[in-house]
Amino acid sequence: MLIRPYRATDFAEIRQLFKQTIQTVNAKDYTPAQLAVWIGSDDAPTRARWQTSLAAHTTRVACQSGQVVGFADMTATGYLDRLYVHVQYQHQGVAHALITALEHAVSADRYTTAASITARPFFEHEGYRVIRLQQVERGGIHLINYIMEKASKS
């Protein structure tokens, strides 16, 4: 597996991986309506916002045999914005490798994220702790996630 910086040419594959992961991996913890609002629209403004944030953040992509199998991005202040791994590559160390790469690339006092119900156990295993449960409203639909943080090792 290769972990490398994001390239603009990765965008279409990343968006597809994002949607497919939510529809499959997260389906056990969220309703179809919640999954739909989480995925959101795929219109031009949404794509532009994604492209801008992926380029502005420290973004890493995991590749296996030339295929994108995961990606993650972190702000300069240590906020892990997105972490998604292809359904066929779950529990194979991809997410751990991505988190490790980002934590080495971004120097922060602490790392934070808003973890889904599905991802919470993974983050706890990685040393993050729950700060609080929150309900996020999107399009009139509420989703539960957890604000989590991890102290930097430096």
Disulfide bonds with the S-S distance in Angstrom:
none
